[in-house]
Amino acid sequence: MVLGLILPSLIGFMFVMIAAYAGALRALEVYFDPEQNRIFLSDDYEPPDGQ
């Protein structure tokens, strides 16, 4: 009974945590890579280079 509640909750929690971790890694990769467009992380209104 209790396992029927805990197991799906644990699976859902792990899915959300893995997705958040992957999203954070992707955001850091885009932020530190000078070749990729990182306009969404900056606060200035100048267009990015090359566009």
N, CA, C and O atoms as a MOPAC input file, in Angstrom:
PM7 MOZYME 1SCF
protein

 N      0.82600 1    -1.19500 1     0.00000 1
 C      0.00000 1     0.00000 1     0.00000 1
 C      0.87200 1     1.26100 1     0.00000 1
 O      0.74400 1     2.11500 1    -0.87700 1
 N      1.74300 1     1.36200 1     0.97700 1
 C      2.62200 1     2.52600 1     1.06100 1
 C      3.59400 1     2.54200 1    -0.10300 1
 O      3.90600 1     3.60200 1    -0.64700 1
 N      4.07600 1     1.35700 1    -0.48700 1
 C      5.00300 1     1.27100 1    -1.61900 1
 C      4.33300 1     1.73100 1    -2.91200 1
 O      4.99700 1     2.27600 1    -3.79300 1
 N      3.02500 1     1.51600 1    -3.03100 1
 C      2.27400 1     1.95700 1    -4.20000 1
 C      2.21000 1     3.47400 1    -4.31000 1
 O      2.00700 1     3.99600 1    -5.40600 1
 N      2.37600 1     4.19100 1    -3.21200 1
 C      2.40800 1     5.65100 1    -3.22600 1
 C      3.82700 1     6.19400 1    -3.34300 1
 O      4.07100 1     7.16800 1    -4.05600 1
 N      4.74100 1     5.57200 1    -2.65300 1
 C      6.11500 1     6.08300 1    -2.60300 1
 C      6.85200 1     5.86600 1    -3.92000 1
 O      7.55700 1     6.76000 1    -4.38900 1
 N      6.69800 1     4.69800 1    -4.51400 1
 C      7.43500 1     4.38600 1    -5.74200 1
 C      7.09000 1     5.33300 1    -6.89900 1
 O      8.01400 1     5.86600 1    -7.51400 1
 N      5.82100 1     5.57100 1    -7.23000 1
 C      5.52500 1     6.53700 1    -8.30400 1
 C      5.97500 1     7.96600 1    -7.95800 1
 O      6.41600 1     8.70900 1    -8.83500 1
 N      5.86100 1     8.33900 1    -6.68900 1
 C      6.32100 1     9.67000 1    -6.28300 1
 C      7.82900 1     9.79300 1    -6.44600 1
 O      8.32300 1    10.82400 1    -6.90100 1
 N      8.55200 1     8.76300 1    -6.08100 1
 C     10.00100 1     8.76500 1    -6.21000 1
 C     10.41900 1     8.81300 1    -7.68100 1
 O     11.36100 1     9.52200 1    -8.03600 1
 N      9.73200 1     8.07200 1    -8.52200 1
 C     10.04400 1     8.08800 1    -9.95700 1
 C      9.77500 1     9.47200 1   -10.55000 1
 O     10.57900 1     9.97900 1   -11.33300 1
 N      8.66200 1    10.07600 1   -10.18400 1
 C      8.35200 1    11.42500 1   -10.67500 1
 C      9.35500 1    12.45200 1   -10.18500 1
 O      9.78300 1    13.32000 1   -10.94500 1
 N      9.73000 1    12.35600 1    -8.92000 1
 C     10.70400 1    13.28200 1    -8.35500 1
 C     12.05400 1    13.14700 1    -9.06100 1
 O     12.68800 1    14.15000 1    -9.38800 1
 N     12.48600 1    11.92600 1    -9.29300 1
 C     13.76500 1    11.70000 1    -9.97200 1
 C     13.71900 1    12.23500 1   -11.40600 1
 O     14.70400 1    12.79900 1   -11.88200 1
 N     12.59700 1    12.06700 1   -12.09300 1
 C     12.45800 1    12.59000 1   -13.44800 1
 C     12.59500 1    14.11400 1   -13.45500 1
 O     13.28700 1    14.67000 1   -14.30800 1
 N     11.94400 1    14.78000 1   -12.51800 1
 C     12.01500 1    16.24200 1   -12.43900 1
 C     13.43300 1    16.69300 1   -12.10200 1
 O     13.92400 1    17.66100 1   -12.68200 1
 N     14.09200 1    16.01100 1   -11.17900 1
 C     15.45400 1    16.39300 1   -10.78600 1
 C     16.44800 1    16.19100 1   -11.93200 1
 O     17.33100 1    17.02500 1   -12.13300 1
 N     16.31500 1    15.10900 1   -12.67500 1
 C     17.20200 1    14.87100 1   -13.82100 1
 C     16.96300 1    15.92200 1   -14.90100 1
 O     17.91400 1    16.41100 1   -15.51100 1
 N     15.69800 1    16.27400 1   -15.14100 1
 C     15.39200 1    17.30700 1   -16.13900 1
 C     15.94400 1    18.66800 1   -15.71500 1
 O     16.45700 1    19.41100 1   -16.55100 1
 N     15.84800 1    18.99800 1   -14.44200 1
 C     16.39400 1    20.27100 1   -13.95100 1
 C     17.91800 1    20.28500 1   -14.06400 1
 O     18.50500 1    21.30200 1   -14.43500 1
 N     18.55100 1    19.17600 1   -13.74900 1
 C     20.00900 1    19.07600 1   -13.85700 1
 C     20.45100 1    19.22400 1   -15.31600 1
 O     21.40500 1    19.94700 1   -15.60500 1
 N     19.76400 1    18.54600 1   -16.23100 1
 C     20.11000 1    18.64900 1   -17.64500 1
 C     19.88000 1    20.06700 1   -18.16100 1
 O     20.67400 1    20.56600 1   -18.95800 1
 N     18.82100 1    20.71300 1   -17.72500 1
 C     18.56400 1    22.08500 1   -18.14000 1
 C     19.61900 1    23.04800 1   -17.62900 1
 O     20.02800 1    23.96400 1   -18.34200 1
 N     20.05900 1    22.84300 1   -16.39800 1
 C     21.11100 1    23.69800 1   -15.83900 1
 C     22.42400 1    23.50100 1   -16.58400 1
 O     23.13000 1    24.47100 1   -16.86100 1
 N     22.75800 1    22.25800 1   -16.91200 1
 C     23.98000 1    22.00200 1   -17.67900 1
 C     23.91000 1    22.64600 1   -19.05700 1
 O     24.89900 1    23.20500 1   -19.53100 1
 N     22.75600 1    22.57200 1   -19.70100 1
 C     22.58900 1    23.17100 1   -21.03300 1
 C     22.70500 1    24.69200 1   -20.95600 1
 O     23.33200 1    25.30600 1   -21.81800 1
 N     22.11100 1    25.30200 1   -19.93900 1
 C     22.19500 1    26.75300 1   -19.78600 1
 C     23.64000 1    27.19000 1   -19.55800 1
 O     24.07800 1    28.19300 1   -20.12200 1
 N     24.37700 1    26.45500 1   -18.74500 1
 C     25.77800 1    26.79600 1   -18.51300 1
 C     26.61100 1    26.59900 1   -19.77000 1
 O     27.52300 1    27.38000 1   -20.03900 1
 N     26.30600 1    25.56800 1   -20.53800 1
 C     27.03600 1    25.32900 1   -21.78900 1
 C     26.82300 1    26.47200 1   -22.76900 1
 O     27.77500 1    26.93800 1   -23.39500 1
 N     25.58500 1    26.92700 1   -22.90700 1
 C     25.29000 1    28.03500 1   -23.81000 1
 C     25.91800 1    29.32300 1   -23.29300 1
 O     26.42800 1    30.11900 1   -24.08200 1
 N     25.89000 1    29.54000 1   -21.99000 1
 C     26.41300 1    30.77500 1   -21.40800 1
 C     27.92200 1    30.90400 1   -21.61100 1
 O     28.41200 1    31.99500 1   -21.90200 1
 N     28.65200 1    29.82000 1   -21.46400 1
 C     30.10700 1    29.89100 1   -21.54100 1
 C     30.67000 1    29.61500 1   -22.93900 1
 O     31.88100 1    29.72300 1   -23.13000 1
 N     29.83400 1    29.26400 1   -23.92100 1
 C     30.30800 1    29.00500 1   -25.28000 1
 C     30.15700 1    30.28000 1   -26.10700 1
 O     29.03200 1    30.71500 1   -26.35200 1
 N     31.26400 1    30.89400 1   -26.54600 1
 C     31.16000 1    32.15700 1   -27.29400 1
 C     30.56100 1    31.98300 1   -28.68600 1
 O     30.19600 1    32.97900 1   -29.31100 1
 N     30.44800 1    30.76900 1   -29.19000 1
 C     29.90700 1    30.53400 1   -30.52900 1
 C     28.38500 1    30.42900 1   -30.53700 1
 O     27.77100 1    30.51500 1   -31.60000 1
 N     27.77400 1    30.24800 1   -29.38600 1
 C     26.32500 1    30.06600 1   -29.33800 1
 C     25.63500 1    31.35800 1   -28.91100 1
 O     26.23000 1    32.20600 1   -28.24500 1
 N     24.38700 1    31.49100 1   -29.30000 1
 C     23.59400 1    32.67100 1   -28.98400 1
 C     23.16200 1    32.61600 1   -27.52600 1
 O     22.41800 1    31.71700 1   -27.13400 1
 N     23.61500 1    33.55500 1   -26.73000 1
 C     23.25200 1    33.57200 1   -25.31800 1
 C     22.50100 1    34.85500 1   -24.95700 1
 O     22.61700 1    35.34200 1   -23.83300 1
 N     21.75000 1    35.39300 1   -25.88100 1
 C     21.06300 1    36.65400 1   -25.66000 1
 C     20.04500 1    36.54200 1   -24.52400 1
 O     19.76400 1    37.53800 1   -23.85700 1
 N     19.48400 1    35.34100 1   -24.29000 1
 C     18.48100 1    35.20800 1   -23.24700 1
 C     19.07800 1    35.32000 1   -21.84700 1
 O     18.33400 1    35.47600 1   -20.87900 1
 N     20.40300 1    35.24400 1   -21.71800 1
 C     21.03900 1    35.35700 1   -20.41600 1
 C     21.66300 1    36.73500 1   -20.17300 1
 O     22.20700 1    36.97700 1   -19.09600 1
 N     21.59500 1    37.63000 1   -21.14400 1
 C     22.21400 1    38.93700 1   -20.97200 1
 C     21.13700 1    39.99800 1   -20.73700 1
 O     19.95900 1    39.77500 1   -21.01400 1
 N     21.55300 1    41.13700 1   -20.23100 1
 C     20.58500 1    42.18700 1   -19.94900 1
 C     20.73800 1    43.39700 1   -20.86700 1
 O     20.08600 1    44.41800 1   -20.64600 1
 N     21.57500 1    43.30400 1   -21.87900 1
 C     21.68600 1    44.41100 1   -22.82500 1
 C     20.80600 1    44.13600 1   -24.04000 1
 O     20.39000 1    43.00100 1   -24.27200 1
 N     20.52700 1    45.18500 1   -24.81400 1
 C     19.58200 1    45.05600 1   -25.91000 1
 C     20.24900 1    45.09500 1   -27.27100 1
 O     19.56600 1    45.27700 1   -28.27800 1
 N     21.55000 1    44.93200 1   -27.33200 1
 C     22.24900 1    44.90400 1   -28.61000 1
 C     22.06500 1    43.52700 1   -29.26400 1
 O     22.06000 1    42.50900 1   -28.57100 1
 N     21.91400 1    43.49300 1   -30.59400 1
 C     21.78800 1    42.18800 1   -31.25900 1
 C     23.11100 1    41.40300 1   -31.16200 1
 O     24.18600 1    42.00300 1   -31.13300 1
 N     23.03100 1    40.08500 1   -31.11200 1
 C     24.26000 1    39.28300 1   -31.03800 1
 C     25.07400 1    39.40200 1   -32.31500 1
 O     24.53100 1    39.70000 1   -33.37900 1
 N     26.36800 1    39.17200 1   -32.21000 1
 C     27.25500 1    39.24900 1   -33.37300 1
 C     26.88000 1    38.18100 1   -34.39100 1
 O     26.48700 1    37.07300 1   -34.02500 1
 N     27.00300 1    38.51800 1   -35.65600 1
 C     26.76800 1    37.55500 1   -36.72900 1
 C     25.34100 1    37.46500 1   -37.18700 1
 O     25.01000 1    36.60900 1   -38.00700 1
 N     24.48100 1    38.32900 1   -36.67800 1
 C     23.09200 1    38.27700 1   -37.13700 1
 C     22.67200 1    39.60100 1   -37.69600 1
 O     21.53200 1    39.75300 1   -38.13500 1

